[in-house]
Amino acid sequence: MNTATKLDSSGSPQAARKKHPPGLYLLFFTEMWERFSYYGMRGLLILYLTKTFISGGLGFSEAVAASIYGFFTGAVYFTPLIGGWLTDRFIGKRLAITIGGVTMALGNLALFASQTKAALFLGLGLLIIGNGFFKPNISTLVGELYDEKDERRDAAFTIFYMGINLGAFFAPLVCGFLAEDFFKTTVNGVEVFGFKYGFLAAAIGMIIGQIIFNMLGNRYLGDLGKKPNVKAATVDKKQVSNAPLTKQEKNRTWAIIIITCFVVFFWAGFEQAGTSLSLYTEKFVDREVFGWTIPVSWFQSVNPLFIILLAPLVSMLWIKLARSKRGDLPVPIKMGLGMILLGTGFIILAIAVLQTGSDETNIVAKANLLFIVMTYLFHTLGELFLSPIGLSMVSRIAPVKLASLLMGVWLASTGIANIVAGQVAALTATLGYLEIFSVIGGLAIFFGLVLTLVSKKLTRMMA
């Protein structure tokens, strides 16, 4: 029975009154530890690449390091296309999540074991492969906990998104503290950073998540995700994989692809956090607080902290709108607003650059800490209006036999964006921060407005 349409005596949907299934919280904690692993490593990566070998890094130039960072974070989101395709046809989502988790743990252990370029590329390769199995399947499993019309879905993905960001919040604090403070030493006047211990902490986090997932999976998920979609889904005892897509399914698929193209521009700006924003923060932002210098990697925790604080409020907003007479905002409108908010954050940062300049050898003045904090605040609001809503959308409207593949397509948009973001960050040395931040902000606002203008057409395609 579709409980999402069943009404109680007061006329309110009973589904809205139900608690979320316990499986949501198991997936919440599994994703939390995986994100701890990923963001712990990622928060250190640009610093690890650019610091000299004698300081515990690998000595790449900023331009080369930004490119490596961009291609790595891009590839991380491309491999879900392959992982999603394999999962849809050959292996269950639960097994894929385990394969991915173990592979990513090995990747971080490789970075810990040896601080060489060979170990770097081996570790990054394992992380890329592992993420391809893990990422599309855990998000799809969240969607399978709910009926297609269950109005708790967007709220559930926002809660799940809190798990992502809880891990992302603690990761730079723990891994950054170990690398930039606890294990940092001074040898002959040269600072030597303990990056490898940050990578070890990331590996341990991934292992903890997999232990929890495999120990409690049968209890809280039952048989969900144990079989490939083409084996699990049947219509009139015939495999769904043998049935052609209906017109409605084709329209929904195209809607996902079109919206995904817009989302590329959002993530290309958002992912500057790990490159140009980090480098700008290190050189141009006053990080002194009561005589103590805040580690650069800690600023990677500002965004997830805002997510944790604001996600419950945004989740309540979506439920309140869903219960109102006018109904919830269409998905394209939410995402368009998200892009506009991102652009606003970059405009704020551009104002800071007007004060500091872009020449690190001749810094006019250090920017107040609040500029970078406000930038992350607007970026976070934009992310909450776009990312969890997109996960919910794909899991809800994607044809069953293409569910994991289309989730991979959605994640691949972030992959393209990360590669673009890396190349854009590499240009800051020649073009300057003001030009880069202003252009990104302007484009994000422009495409956000375009998305809101075509929202009616896209909403009809998604029906």
Contacts in CASP RR format, 6 or more apart in sequence:
PFRMAT RR
TARGET T0000
AUTHOR 0000-0000-0000
METHOD contacts of the structure
MODEL  1
MNTATKLDSSGSPQAARKKHPPGLYLLFFTEMWERFSYYGMRGLLILYLT
KTFISGGLGFSEAVAASIYGFFTGAVYFTPLIGGWLTDRFIGKRLAITIG
GVTMALGNLALFASQTKAALFLGLGLLIIGNGFFKPNISTLVGELYDEKD
ERRDAAFTIFYMGINLGAFFAPLVCGFLAEDFFKTTVNGVEVFGFKYGFL
AAAIGMIIGQIIFNMLGNRYLGDLGKKPNVKAATVDKKQVSNAPLTKQEK
NRTWAIIIITCFVVFFWAGFEQAGTSLSLYTEKFVDREVFGWTIPVSWFQ
SVNPLFIILLAPLVSMLWIKLARSKRGDLPVPIKMGLGMILLGTGFIILA
IAVLQTGSDETNIVAKANLLFIVMTYLFHTLGELFLSPIGLSMVSRIAPV
KLASLLMGVWLASTGIANIVAGQVAALTATLGYLEIFSVIGGLAIFFGLV
LTLVSKKLTRMMA
2 147 0 8 1.000
2 149 0 8 1.000
3 14 0 8 1.000
3 15 0 8 1.000
3 18 0 8 1.000
3 147 0 8 1.000
3 150 0 8 1.000
4 13 0 8 1.000
4 15 0 8 1.000
4 147 0 8 1.000
4 149 0 8 1.000
4 150 0 8 1.000
4 151 0 8 1.000
5 13 0 8 1.000
5 149 0 8 1.000
6 13 0 8 1.000
6 14 0 8 1.000
6 15 0 8 1.000
7 13 0 8 1.000
7 14 0 8 1.000
8 14 0 8 1.000
8 17 0 8 1.000
12 323 0 8 1.000
13 151 0 8 1.000
15 147 0 8 1.000
15 150 0 8 1.000
15 151 0 8 1.000
15 152 0 8 1.000
16 151 0 8 1.000
16 152 0 8 1.000
16 319 0 8 1.000
16 322 0 8 1.000
16 323 0 8 1.000
18 152 0 8 1.000
20 145 0 8 1.000
20 152 0 8 1.000
20 155 0 8 1.000
20 156 0 8 1.000
20 159 0 8 1.000
21 145 0 8 1.000
21 220 0 8 1.000
22 220 0 8 1.000
23 145 0 8 1.000
23 220 0 8 1.000
23 221 0 8 1.000
24 142 0 8 1.000
24 145 0 8 1.000
24 156 0 8 1.000
24 159 0 8 1.000
24 160 0 8 1.000
25 220 0 8 1.000
26 212 0 8 1.000
26 213 0 8 1.000
26 216 0 8 1.000
26 217 0 8 1.000
26 220 0 8 1.000
26 221 0 8 1.000
27 138 0 8 1.000
27 141 0 8 1.000
27 142 0 8 1.000
27 145 0 8 1.000
27 160 0 8 1.000
28 159 0 8 1.000
28 160 0 8 1.000
28 162 0 8 1.000
28 163 0 8 1.000
29 163 0 8 1.000
29 209 0 8 1.000
29 212 0 8 1.000
30 97 0 8 1.000
30 138 0 8 1.000
30 209 0 8 1.000
30 210 0 8 1.000
30 212 0 8 1.000
30 213 0 8 1.000
31 138 0 8 1.000
31 160 0 8 1.000
31 163 0 8 1.000
31 164 0 8 1.000
32 163 0 8 1.000
32 164 0 8 1.000
32 166 0 8 1.000
32 167 0 8 1.000
32 209 0 8 1.000
33 167 0 8 1.000
33 205 0 8 1.000
33 206 0 8 1.000
33 208 0 8 1.000
33 209 0 8 1.000
33 210 0 8 1.000
33 212 0 8 1.000
34 101 0 8 1.000
34 104 0 8 1.000
34 134 0 8 1.000
34 138 0 8 1.000
34 206 0 8 1.000
34 209 0 8 1.000
35 163 0 8 1.000
35 164 0 8 1.000
35 165 0 8 1.000
35 166 0 8 1.000
35 167 0 8 1.000
35 168 0 8 1.000
35 171 0 8 1.000
36 167 0 8 1.000
36 168 0 8 1.000
36 170 0 8 1.000
36 171 0 8 1.000
36 174 0 8 1.000
36 202 0 8 1.000
36 205 0 8 1.000
36 206 0 8 1.000
37 104 0 8 1.000
37 105 0 8 1.000
37 108 0 8 1.000
37 171 0 8 1.000
37 202 0 8 1.000
37 203 0 8 1.000
37 205 0 8 1.000
37 206 0 8 1.000
38 76 0 8 1.000
38 104 0 8 1.000
38 127 0 8 1.000
38 131 0 8 1.000
38 168 0 8 1.000
38 171 0 8 1.000
38 202 0 8 1.000
39 167 0 8 1.000
39 168 0 8 1.000
39 171 0 8 1.000
39 172 0 8 1.000
39 300 0 8 1.000
39 304 0 8 1.000
40 171 0 8 1.000
40 172 0 8 1.000
40 174 0 8 1.000
40 175 0 8 1.000
40 176 0 8 1.000
40 198 0 8 1.000
40 201 0 8 1.000
40 202 0 8 1.000
40 300 0 8 1.000
41 108 0 8 1.000
41 111 0 8 1.000
41 127 0 8 1.000
41 175 0 8 1.000
41 198 0 8 1.000
41 199 0 8 1.000
41 202 0 8 1.000
42 73 0 8 1.000
42 274 0 8 1.000
42 300 0 8 1.000
43 171 0 8 1.000
43 172 0 8 1.000
43 175 0 8 1.000
43 176 0 8 1.000
43 274 0 8 1.000
43 278 0 8 1.000
43 297 0 8 1.000
43 300 0 8 1.000
44 175 0 8 1.000
44 176 0 8 1.000
44 179 0 8 1.000
44 195 0 8 1.000
44 198 0 8 1.000
44 199 0 8 1.000
44 297 0 8 1.000
45 69 0 8 1.000
45 72 0 8 1.000
46 65 0 8 1.000
46 66 0 8 1.000
46 69 0 8 1.000
46 274 0 8 1.000
46 275 0 8 1.000
46 278 0 8 1.000
46 279 0 8 1.000
47 57 0 8 1.000
47 179 0 8 1.000
47 180 0 8 1.000
47 193 0 8 1.000
47 195 0 8 1.000
47 278 0 8 1.000
47 296 0 8 1.000
47 297 0 8 1.000
48 56 0 8 1.000
48 57 0 8 1.000
48 58 0 8 1.000
48 179 0 8 1.000
48 193 0 8 1.000
48 195 0 8 1.000
49 57 0 8 1.000
49 58 0 8 1.000
49 59 0 8 1.000
49 60 0 8 1.000
49 64 0 8 1.000
49 65 0 8 1.000
49 68 0 8 1.000
49 69 0 8 1.000
50 57 0 8 1.000
50 59 0 8 1.000
50 60 0 8 1.000
50 61 0 8 1.000
50 62 0 8 1.000
50 65 0 8 1.000
51 57 0 8 1.000
51 58 0 8 1.000
51 59 0 8 1.000
51 193 0 8 1.000
51 195 0 8 1.000
52 59 0 8 1.000
53 59 0 8 1.000
54 190 0 8 1.000
54 192 0 8 1.000
55 190 0 8 1.000
55 191 0 8 1.000
55 192 0 8 1.000
55 193 0 8 1.000
56 115 0 8 1.000
56 192 0 8 1.000
56 193 0 8 1.000
56 194 0 8 1.000
56 195 0 8 1.000
57 115 0 8 1.000
57 193 0 8 1.000
57 195 0 8 1.000
58 115 0 8 1.000
58 117 0 8 1.000
58 120 0 8 1.000
60 68 0 8 1.000
62 279 0 8 1.000
62 426 0 8 1.000
62 429 0 8 1.000
63 426 0 8 1.000
63 429 0 8 1.000
64 426 0 8 1.000
66 275 0 8 1.000
66 276 0 8 1.000
66 422 0 8 1.000
66 423 0 8 1.000
66 425 0 8 1.000
66 426 0 8 1.000
67 422 0 8 1.000
67 423 0 8 1.000
67 426 0 8 1.000
69 274 0 8 1.000
69 275 0 8 1.000
69 422 0 8 1.000
69 425 0 8 1.000
70 271 0 8 1.000
70 275 0 8 1.000
70 418 0 8 1.000
70 419 0 8 1.000
70 421 0 8 1.000
70 422 0 8 1.000
70 423 0 8 1.000
70 425 0 8 1.000
71 418 0 8 1.000
71 419 0 8 1.000
71 422 0 8 1.000
72 124 0 8 1.000
72 127 0 8 1.000
72 128 0 8 1.000
72 418 0 8 1.000
73 271 0 8 1.000
73 415 0 8 1.000
73 418 0 8 1.000
73 421 0 8 1.000
74 414 0 8 1.000
74 415 0 8 1.000
74 416 0 8 1.000
74 417 0 8 1.000
74 418 0 8 1.000
74 419 0 8 1.000
75 125 0 8 1.000
75 128 0 8 1.000
75 415 0 8 1.000
76 127 0 8 1.000
76 128 0 8 1.000
76 131 0 8 1.000
76 132 0 8 1.000
76 135 0 8 1.000
76 415 0 8 1.000
76 418 0 8 1.000
77 131 0 8 1.000
77 135 0 8 1.000
77 411 0 8 1.000
77 412 0 8 1.000
77 413 0 8 1.000
77 414 0 8 1.000
77 415 0 8 1.000
77 416 0 8 1.000
77 418 0 8 1.000
78 412 0 8 1.000
78 415 0 8 1.000
78 416 0 8 1.000
79 128 0 8 1.000
79 129 0 8 1.000
79 130 0 8 1.000
79 131 0 8 1.000
79 132 0 8 1.000
79 133 0 8 1.000
80 131 0 8 1.000
80 132 0 8 1.000
80 135 0 8 1.000
80 136 0 8 1.000
80 407 0 8 1.000
80 408 0 8 1.000
80 411 0 8 1.000
80 412 0 8 1.000
81 405 0 8 1.000
81 408 0 8 1.000
81 409 0 8 1.000
81 411 0 8 1.000
81 412 0 8 1.000
82 132 0 8 1.000
83 96 0 8 1.000
83 132 0 8 1.000
83 133 0 8 1.000
83 136 0 8 1.000
83 137 0 8 1.000
83 404 0 8 1.000
83 408 0 8 1.000
84 96 0 8 1.000
84 132 0 8 1.000
84 136 0 8 1.000
84 137 0 8 1.000
84 404 0 8 1.000
84 405 0 8 1.000
84 407 0 8 1.000
84 408 0 8 1.000
85 404 0 8 1.000
85 405 0 8 1.000
86 96 0 8 1.000
86 133 0 8 1.000
87 93 0 8 1.000
87 96 0 8 1.000
87 133 0 8 1.000
87 136 0 8 1.000
87 137 0 8 1.000
87 228 0 8 1.000
87 229 0 8 1.000
87 404 0 8 1.000
88 228 0 8 1.000
88 229 0 8 1.000
88 230 0 8 1.000
88 401 0 8 1.000
88 402 0 8 1.000
88 403 0 8 1.000
88 404 0 8 1.000
88 405 0 8 1.000
89 228 0 8 1.000
89 229 0 8 1.000
89 230 0 8 1.000
89 241 0 8 1.000
90 228 0 8 1.000
91 99 0 8 1.000
91 228 0 8 1.000
92 137 0 8 1.000
92 225 0 8 1.000
92 226 0 8 1.000
92 227 0 8 1.000
92 228 0 8 1.000
93 137 0 8 1.000
93 138 0 8 1.000
93 140 0 8 1.000
93 141 0 8 1.000
93 225 0 8 1.000
93 226 0 8 1.000
93 404 0 8 1.000
94 137 0 8 1.000
94 141 0 8 1.000
94 217 0 8 1.000
94 221 0 8 1.000
94 224 0 8 1.000
94 225 0 8 1.000
94 226 0 8 1.000
95 226 0 8 1.000
96 133 0 8 1.000
96 134 0 8 1.000
96 137 0 8 1.000
97 133 0 8 1.000
97 134 0 8 1.000
97 137 0 8 1.000
97 138 0 8 1.000
97 141 0 8 1.000
97 213 0 8 1.000
98 210 0 8 1.000
98 213 0 8 1.000
98 214 0 8 1.000
99 130 0 8 1.000
99 133 0 8 1.000
99 134 0 8 1.000
100 129 0 8 1.000
100 130 0 8 1.000
100 131 0 8 1.000
100 132 0 8 1.000
100 133 0 8 1.000
100 134 0 8 1.000
101 130 0 8 1.000
101 133 0 8 1.000
101 134 0 8 1.000
101 206 0 8 1.000
101 210 0 8 1.000
102 210 0 8 1.000
103 126 0 8 1.000
103 127 0 8 1.000
103 129 0 8 1.000
103 130 0 8 1.000
103 133 0 8 1.000
104 126 0 8 1.000
104 127 0 8 1.000
104 130 0 8 1.000
104 131 0 8 1.000
104 134 0 8 1.000
104 206 0 8 1.000
105 203 0 8 1.000
105 206 0 8 1.000
105 207 0 8 1.000
105 210 0 8 1.000
106 123 0 8 1.000
106 126 0 8 1.000
106 203 0 8 1.000
107 122 0 8 1.000
107 123 0 8 1.000
107 124 0 8 1.000
107 125 0 8 1.000
107 126 0 8 1.000
107 127 0 8 1.000
107 203 0 8 1.000
108 123 0 8 1.000
108 127 0 8 1.000
108 199 0 8 1.000
108 200 0 8 1.000
108 202 0 8 1.000
108 203 0 8 1.000
108 206 0 8 1.000
109 199 0 8 1.000
109 200 0 8 1.000
109 203 0 8 1.000
110 119 0 8 1.000
110 122 0 8 1.000
110 123 0 8 1.000
110 126 0 8 1.000
111 119 0 8 1.000
111 120 0 8 1.000
111 123 0 8 1.000
111 196 0 8 1.000
111 199 0 8 1.000
112 196 0 8 1.000
112 197 0 8 1.000
112 198 0 8 1.000
112 199 0 8 1.000
112 200 0 8 1.000
112 203 0 8 1.000
113 119 0 8 1.000
113 196 0 8 1.000
115 195 0 8 1.000
115 196 0 8 1.000
135 408 0 8 1.000
135 411 0 8 1.000
136 404 0 8 1.000
136 407 0 8 1.000
136 408 0 8 1.000
136 411 0 8 1.000
137 404 0 8 1.000
137 407 0 8 1.000
139 160 0 8 1.000
139 391 0 8 1.000
139 394 0 8 1.000
139 395 0 8 1.000
139 407 0 8 1.000
140 395 0 8 1.000
140 403 0 8 1.000
140 404 0 8 1.000
140 407 0 8 1.000
141 221 0 8 1.000
141 224 0 8 1.000
141 225 0 8 1.000
142 156 0 8 1.000
142 157 0 8 1.000
142 160 0 8 1.000
142 391 0 8 1.000
142 395 0 8 1.000
143 153 0 8 1.000
143 156 0 8 1.000
143 157 0 8 1.000
143 392 0 8 1.000
143 395 0 8 1.000
143 396 0 8 1.000
144 224 0 8 1.000
144 225 0 8 1.000
144 395 0 8 1.000
145 156 0 8 1.000
145 224 0 8 1.000
146 152 0 8 1.000
146 153 0 8 1.000
146 156 0 8 1.000
148 396 0 8 1.000
151 319 0 8 1.000
151 322 0 8 1.000
151 323 0 8 1.000
152 319 0 8 1.000
153 392 0 8 1.000
153 395 0 8 1.000
153 396 0 8 1.000
154 315 0 8 1.000
154 318 0 8 1.000
154 319 0 8 1.000
154 322 0 8 1.000
154 328 0 8 1.000
154 388 0 8 1.000
154 389 0 8 1.000
154 392 0 8 1.000
155 315 0 8 1.000
155 316 0 8 1.000
155 318 0 8 1.000
155 319 0 8 1.000
156 392 0 8 1.000
157 388 0 8 1.000
157 389 0 8 1.000
157 390 0 8 1.000
157 391 0 8 1.000
157 392 0 8 1.000
157 395 0 8 1.000
158 311 0 8 1.000
158 312 0 8 1.000
158 314 0 8 1.000
158 315 0 8 1.000
158 318 0 8 1.000
158 384 0 8 1.000
158 388 0 8 1.000
159 311 0 8 1.000
159 315 0 8 1.000
160 388 0 8 1.000
160 391 0 8 1.000
161 307 0 8 1.000
161 311 0 8 1.000
161 384 0 8 1.000
161 387 0 8 1.000
161 388 0 8 1.000
161 391 0 8 1.000
162 307 0 8 1.000
162 308 0 8 1.000
162 311 0 8 1.000
162 312 0 8 1.000
164 304 0 8 1.000
164 307 0 8 1.000
165 303 0 8 1.000
165 304 0 8 1.000
165 305 0 8 1.000
165 307 0 8 1.000
165 308 0 8 1.000
165 311 0 8 1.000
166 304 0 8 1.000
166 308 0 8 1.000
167 304 0 8 1.000
168 300 0 8 1.000
168 301 0 8 1.000
168 303 0 8 1.000
168 304 0 8 1.000
168 307 0 8 1.000
169 301 0 8 1.000
169 304 0 8 1.000
169 305 0 8 1.000
169 307 0 8 1.000
169 308 0 8 1.000
170 301 0 8 1.000
171 202 0 8 1.000
171 300 0 8 1.000
171 301 0 8 1.000
172 297 0 8 1.000
172 298 0 8 1.000
172 299 0 8 1.000
172 300 0 8 1.000
172 301 0 8 1.000
173 298 0 8 1.000
173 301 0 8 1.000
174 198 0 8 1.000
174 201 0 8 1.000
175 198 0 8 1.000
175 199 0 8 1.000
175 201 0 8 1.000
175 202 0 8 1.000
175 297 0 8 1.000
176 198 0 8 1.000
176 295 0 8 1.000
176 297 0 8 1.000
176 298 0 8 1.000
177 295 0 8 1.000
178 194 0 8 1.000
178 197 0 8 1.000
178 198 0 8 1.000
178 201 0 8 1.000
179 193 0 8 1.000
179 194 0 8 1.000
179 195 0 8 1.000
179 197 0 8 1.000
179 198 0 8 1.000
179 297 0 8 1.000
180 193 0 8 1.000
180 194 0 8 1.000
180 295 0 8 1.000
180 296 0 8 1.000
180 297 0 8 1.000
181 295 0 8 1.000
182 197 0 8 1.000
183 193 0 8 1.000
183 194 0 8 1.000
183 197 0 8 1.000
184 191 0 8 1.000
184 192 0 8 1.000
184 193 0 8 1.000
184 194 0 8 1.000
185 191 0 8 1.000
185 192 0 8 1.000
186 192 0 8 1.000
225 232 0 8 1.000
229 240 0 8 1.000
229 241 0 8 1.000
229 400 0 8 1.000
229 401 0 8 1.000
229 403 0 8 1.000
229 404 0 8 1.000
230 239 0 8 1.000
230 240 0 8 1.000
230 241 0 8 1.000
230 401 0 8 1.000
231 239 0 8 1.000
233 239 0 8 1.000
233 240 0 8 1.000
233 241 0 8 1.000
233 400 0 8 1.000
233 401 0 8 1.000
234 240 0 8 1.000
235 243 0 8 1.000
240 400 0 8 1.000
240 401 0 8 1.000
241 401 0 8 1.000
243 401 0 8 1.000
245 253 0 8 1.000
245 399 0 8 1.000
248 463 0 8 1.000
249 399 0 8 1.000
251 461 0 8 1.000
251 462 0 8 1.000
251 463 0 8 1.000
252 397 0 8 1.000
252 398 0 8 1.000
252 399 0 8 1.000
252 461 0 8 1.000
252 462 0 8 1.000
253 398 0 8 1.000
253 399 0 8 1.000
253 402 0 8 1.000
253 406 0 8 1.000
254 461 0 8 1.000
255 397 0 8 1.000
255 458 0 8 1.000
255 461 0 8 1.000
255 462 0 8 1.000
256 393 0 8 1.000
256 394 0 8 1.000
256 397 0 8 1.000
256 398 0 8 1.000
256 406 0 8 1.000
256 409 0 8 1.000
256 410 0 8 1.000
257 409 0 8 1.000
258 458 0 8 1.000
258 461 0 8 1.000
259 331 0 8 1.000
259 332 0 8 1.000
259 335 0 8 1.000
259 390 0 8 1.000
259 393 0 8 1.000
259 451 0 8 1.000
259 458 0 8 1.000
260 409 0 8 1.000
260 410 0 8 1.000
260 412 0 8 1.000
260 413 0 8 1.000
261 413 0 8 1.000
262 335 0 8 1.000
262 336 0 8 1.000
262 339 0 8 1.000
262 447 0 8 1.000
262 448 0 8 1.000
262 450 0 8 1.000
262 451 0 8 1.000
263 335 0 8 1.000
263 386 0 8 1.000
263 390 0 8 1.000
263 410 0 8 1.000
263 413 0 8 1.000
263 414 0 8 1.000
263 417 0 8 1.000
264 413 0 8 1.000
264 416 0 8 1.000
264 417 0 8 1.000
264 420 0 8 1.000
265 339 0 8 1.000
265 417 0 8 1.000
265 443 0 8 1.000
265 444 0 8 1.000
265 447 0 8 1.000
266 335 0 8 1.000
266 338 0 8 1.000
266 339 0 8 1.000
266 342 0 8 1.000
266 382 0 8 1.000
266 386 0 8 1.000
266 417 0 8 1.000
266 444 0 8 1.000
266 447 0 8 1.000
267 413 0 8 1.000
267 414 0 8 1.000
267 415 0 8 1.000
267 417 0 8 1.000
267 418 0 8 1.000
267 421 0 8 1.000
268 416 0 8 1.000
268 417 0 8 1.000
268 418 0 8 1.000
268 420 0 8 1.000
268 421 0 8 1.000
268 424 0 8 1.000
268 440 0 8 1.000
269 342 0 8 1.000
269 346 0 8 1.000
269 417 0 8 1.000
269 421 0 8 1.000
269 424 0 8 1.000
269 440 0 8 1.000
269 441 0 8 1.000
269 444 0 8 1.000
270 342 0 8 1.000
270 379 0 8 1.000
270 383 0 8 1.000
270 417 0 8 1.000
271 414 0 8 1.000
271 417 0 8 1.000
271 418 0 8 1.000
271 421 0 8 1.000
271 422 0 8 1.000
272 421 0 8 1.000
272 424 0 8 1.000
272 425 0 8 1.000
272 440 0 8 1.000
273 300 0 8 1.000
273 303 0 8 1.000
273 376 0 8 1.000
273 379 0 8 1.000
274 300 0 8 1.000
275 421 0 8 1.000
275 422 0 8 1.000
275 425 0 8 1.000
276 424 0 8 1.000
276 425 0 8 1.000
276 428 0 8 1.000
276 433 0 8 1.000
276 436 0 8 1.000
276 437 0 8 1.000
277 299 0 8 1.000
277 349 0 8 1.000
277 372 0 8 1.000
277 375 0 8 1.000
278 296 0 8 1.000
278 297 0 8 1.000
278 299 0 8 1.000
278 300 0 8 1.000
279 425 0 8 1.000
279 428 0 8 1.000
280 349 0 8 1.000
280 353 0 8 1.000
280 428 0 8 1.000
280 433 0 8 1.000
281 287 0 8 1.000
281 296 0 8 1.000
281 299 0 8 1.000
281 372 0 8 1.000
282 296 0 8 1.000
283 360 0 8 1.000
283 363 0 8 1.000
284 352 0 8 1.000
284 353 0 8 1.000
284 356 0 8 1.000
284 357 0 8 1.000
284 360 0 8 1.000
284 363 0 8 1.000
284 366 0 8 1.000
284 367 0 8 1.000
284 433 0 8 1.000
285 352 0 8 1.000
285 366 0 8 1.000
285 367 0 8 1.000
285 368 0 8 1.000
285 369 0 8 1.000
285 371 0 8 1.000
285 372 0 8 1.000
286 366 0 8 1.000
286 367 0 8 1.000
286 368 0 8 1.000
286 369 0 8 1.000
287 293 0 8 1.000
287 294 0 8 1.000
287 296 0 8 1.000
287 369 0 8 1.000
288 294 0 8 1.000
289 369 0 8 1.000
299 372 0 8 1.000
299 376 0 8 1.000
302 372 0 8 1.000
302 373 0 8 1.000
302 376 0 8 1.000
303 376 0 8 1.000
303 379 0 8 1.000
303 380 0 8 1.000
303 383 0 8 1.000
306 376 0 8 1.000
306 377 0 8 1.000
306 380 0 8 1.000
306 381 0 8 1.000
307 380 0 8 1.000
307 383 0 8 1.000
307 384 0 8 1.000
310 380 0 8 1.000
310 381 0 8 1.000
310 384 0 8 1.000
311 384 0 8 1.000
311 388 0 8 1.000
314 384 0 8 1.000
314 385 0 8 1.000
318 328 0 8 1.000
321 327 0 8 1.000
321 328 0 8 1.000
321 329 0 8 1.000
322 328 0 8 1.000
330 455 0 8 1.000
330 456 0 8 1.000
330 458 0 8 1.000
330 459 0 8 1.000
331 389 0 8 1.000
331 390 0 8 1.000
331 393 0 8 1.000
331 458 0 8 1.000
331 459 0 8 1.000
331 462 0 8 1.000
332 451 0 8 1.000
332 452 0 8 1.000
332 454 0 8 1.000
332 455 0 8 1.000
332 458 0 8 1.000
332 459 0 8 1.000
333 452 0 8 1.000
333 455 0 8 1.000
334 385 0 8 1.000
334 386 0 8 1.000
334 389 0 8 1.000
335 385 0 8 1.000
335 386 0 8 1.000
335 389 0 8 1.000
335 390 0 8 1.000
335 448 0 8 1.000
335 451 0 8 1.000
336 385 0 8 1.000
336 386 0 8 1.000
336 447 0 8 1.000
336 448 0 8 1.000
336 449 0 8 1.000
336 451 0 8 1.000
336 452 0 8 1.000
336 455 0 8 1.000
337 382 0 8 1.000
337 385 0 8 1.000
337 448 0 8 1.000
337 452 0 8 1.000
338 381 0 8 1.000
338 382 0 8 1.000
338 383 0 8 1.000
338 385 0 8 1.000
338 386 0 8 1.000
338 448 0 8 1.000
339 382 0 8 1.000
339 386 0 8 1.000
339 444 0 8 1.000
339 445 0 8 1.000
339 447 0 8 1.000
339 448 0 8 1.000
339 451 0 8 1.000
340 444 0 8 1.000
340 445 0 8 1.000
340 448 0 8 1.000
340 449 0 8 1.000
341 378 0 8 1.000
341 379 0 8 1.000
341 381 0 8 1.000
341 382 0 8 1.000
341 385 0 8 1.000
342 378 0 8 1.000
342 379 0 8 1.000
342 382 0 8 1.000
342 383 0 8 1.000
342 441 0 8 1.000
342 444 0 8 1.000
343 378 0 8 1.000
343 440 0 8 1.000
343 441 0 8 1.000
343 442 0 8 1.000
343 444 0 8 1.000
343 445 0 8 1.000
344 378 0 8 1.000
344 441 0 8 1.000
344 445 0 8 1.000
345 374 0 8 1.000
345 375 0 8 1.000
345 377 0 8 1.000
345 378 0 8 1.000
345 379 0 8 1.000
345 441 0 8 1.000
346 375 0 8 1.000
346 437 0 8 1.000
346 438 0 8 1.000
346 440 0 8 1.000
346 441 0 8 1.000
346 442 0 8 1.000
346 444 0 8 1.000
347 437 0 8 1.000
347 438 0 8 1.000
347 441 0 8 1.000
347 442 0 8 1.000
348 371 0 8 1.000
348 374 0 8 1.000
348 375 0 8 1.000
348 378 0 8 1.000
349 371 0 8 1.000
349 372 0 8 1.000
349 375 0 8 1.000
349 437 0 8 1.000
350 434 0 8 1.000
350 437 0 8 1.000
350 438 0 8 1.000
350 441 0 8 1.000
351 371 0 8 1.000
352 367 0 8 1.000
352 368 0 8 1.000
352 371 0 8 1.000
352 372 0 8 1.000
353 367 0 8 1.000
353 433 0 8 1.000
353 434 0 8 1.000
353 437 0 8 1.000
354 434 0 8 1.000
355 364 0 8 1.000
355 365 0 8 1.000
355 367 0 8 1.000
356 363 0 8 1.000
356 364 0 8 1.000
356 365 0 8 1.000
356 366 0 8 1.000
356 367 0 8 1.000
357 363 0 8 1.000
357 364 0 8 1.000
357 433 0 8 1.000
357 434 0 8 1.000
358 428 0 8 1.000
358 432 0 8 1.000
358 433 0 8 1.000
358 434 0 8 1.000
390 410 0 8 1.000
391 407 0 8 1.000
391 410 0 8 1.000
393 462 0 8 1.000
394 403 0 8 1.000
394 406 0 8 1.000
394 407 0 8 1.000
394 410 0 8 1.000
395 403 0 8 1.000
395 407 0 8 1.000
397 462 0 8 1.000
398 406 0 8 1.000
398 407 0 8 1.000
399 406 0 8 1.000
424 436 0 8 1.000
424 440 0 8 1.000
425 436 0 8 1.000
427 436 0 8 1.000
428 436 0 8 1.000
END
